[in-house]
Amino acid sequence: MKDTRRHARKVVRSMYENDRFSQLLGIKIQKVEPGSCVLKMKITKEMVNGFHTVHGGVTFAFADSALAFASNSHGRLSVALEASISYPKPVHVGDTLTADAEEVSVTNKTGVYLITITNQRKQRVAFFKGTVYRTSKEIG
């Protein structure tokens, strides 16, 4: 029987090595378990909008990477079907964000994930919900 934790880490590590956008954002993988992950990202001046706060698309992309890593960590190719986000607090240059992805429900065909994004002060700055379609293709 394979070690599911080790396999999850192997799958996510392989995904990250080929994920140029997550690398461009400076995303760092902190923890991976089957169905979950924790990521960190430092906010740079290139990520701000015209109001000097972080562009919502940056935070969305960060959460989307967490969704991808968590949902694919089981070793089945999973793709996003739907995602939504809310931004209760602004994010600023210099903030360090943490994305904590949690599997809420998983079936043979779909998975639902909640990603909570906090800043370095443990303030919740975004809530992301994503639904994925789980294909039959094994990865890793």
VENZI-V738306 format. One record per residue. N is the residue number from 1. RES is the residue in one letter. OMEGA is omega in radians with two decimals (* if undefined). BURIAL is 1 if it has 9 or more other C-alpha atoms within 8 Angstrom, else 0. D_FIRST is the distance of its C-alpha to the first C-alpha in Angstrom with 1 decimal. Layout:
N,RES,OMEGA,BURIAL,D_FIRST  N,RES,OMEGA,BURIAL,D_FIRST
This chain:
1,M,-3.09,0,0.0  2,K,3.08,0,3.8  3,D,-3.04,0,6.6  4,T,3.11,0,8.7  5,R,3.14,1,11.9  6,R,3.13,0,11.8  7,H,3.12,1,11.1  8,A,3.13,1,14.0  9,R,3.12,1,16.2  10,K,3.13,1,15.8  11,V,-3.09,1,16.7  12,V,3.10,1,19.6  13,R,3.11,0,20.8  14,S,3.09,1,21.1  15,M,-3.08,1,22.9  16,Y,-3.14,1,25.2  17,E,-3.14,0,26.2  18,N,-3.08,0,27.5  19,D,-3.07,0,29.0  20,R,-3.11,0,32.5  21,F,3.08,0,33.9  22,S,3.09,1,31.5  23,Q,3.12,1,32.5  24,L,3.11,0,36.2  25,L,-3.14,0,36.0  26,G,-3.13,0,34.7  27,I,3.10,1,31.6  28,K,3.13,0,29.4  29,I,-3.14,1,25.7  30,Q,-3.06,0,25.6  31,K,3.06,0,22.2  32,V,3.01,1,19.2  33,E,3.06,1,16.7  34,P,3.12,1,15.0  35,G,-3.14,1,18.2  36,S,3.04,1,20.7  37,C,3.04,1,22.4  38,V,3.14,1,25.6  39,L,3.04,1,28.0  40,K,3.11,1,31.5  41,M,3.09,1,34.5  42,K,-3.12,1,38.0  43,I,-3.12,1,40.9  44,T,-3.11,0,43.4  45,K,3.13,0,46.9  46,E,-3.05,0,45.9  47,M,-3.07,1,44.0  48,V,3.07,1,47.0  49,N,-3.11,0,49.0  50,G,3.12,0,52.8  51,F,3.09,0,52.8  52,H,2.95,0,51.2  53,T,-3.09,1,48.0  54,V,3.10,1,44.6  55,H,-3.12,1,44.4  56,G,3.13,0,42.3  57,G,3.10,0,40.5  58,V,3.13,1,39.1  59,T,3.10,1,37.6  60,F,-3.13,1,36.3  61,A,3.10,0,34.7  62,F,3.12,1,33.0  63,A,3.13,1,31.6  64,D,3.06,1,30.6  65,S,3.09,1,28.6  66,A,3.08,1,26.8  67,L,-3.12,1,26.2  68,A,-3.10,1,24.8  69,F,-3.12,1,22.4  70,A,-3.05,1,21.2  71,S,3.13,1,20.9  72,N,-3.08,1,19.2  73,S,3.08,1,16.6  74,H,-3.14,1,14.2  75,G,3.04,1,14.3  76,R,-3.14,1,16.8  77,L,-3.12,1,20.4  78,S,-3.13,1,22.5  79,V,-3.09,1,26.3  80,A,3.01,1,28.9  81,L,-3.04,0,31.0  82,E,3.07,0,33.1  83,A,3.07,1,33.7  84,S,-3.10,0,36.5  85,I,2.97,1,37.5  86,S,-3.04,0,40.2  87,Y,-3.09,1,41.8  88,P,3.13,0,43.4  89,K,3.12,0,44.4  90,P,3.08,0,45.4  91,V,-3.05,1,43.6  92,H,3.06,1,45.7  93,V,-3.14,1,45.7  94,G,3.09,0,44.1  95,D,2.98,1,41.7  96,T,-3.10,1,38.1  97,L,3.03,1,35.9  98,T,3.05,1,32.5  99,A,3.12,1,30.4  100,D,-3.09,1,27.9  101,A,-3.10,1,25.8  102,E,3.08,1,24.4  103,E,-3.12,1,22.7  104,V,-3.10,0,25.0  105,S,3.05,0,23.6  106,V,3.06,1,21.0  107,T,3.12,0,21.1  108,N,-3.04,0,19.9  109,K,-3.09,0,23.0  110,T,3.03,1,24.2  111,G,3.10,1,23.5  112,V,-3.05,1,26.2  113,Y,3.02,1,26.3  114,L,3.11,1,28.9  115,I,3.08,1,29.7  116,T,3.13,1,32.3  117,I,3.13,1,34.1  118,T,3.04,1,36.1  119,N,-3.09,1,38.5  120,Q,3.09,1,38.9  121,R,-3.14,0,40.9  122,K,3.06,0,38.1  123,Q,3.11,0,40.2  124,R,-3.08,1,38.5  125,V,3.10,1,39.8  126,A,3.04,1,37.8  127,F,-3.06,1,35.6  128,F,3.04,1,33.6  129,K,3.14,1,31.9  130,G,3.06,1,30.0  131,T,-3.13,1,28.6  132,V,2.97,1,26.3  133,Y,-3.13,1,25.6  134,R,3.13,1,21.9  135,T,3.10,1,22.1  136,S,-3.09,0,19.8  137,K,3.07,0,19.4  138,E,3.07,0,16.0  139,I,3.09,0,16.7  140,G,*,0,15.3
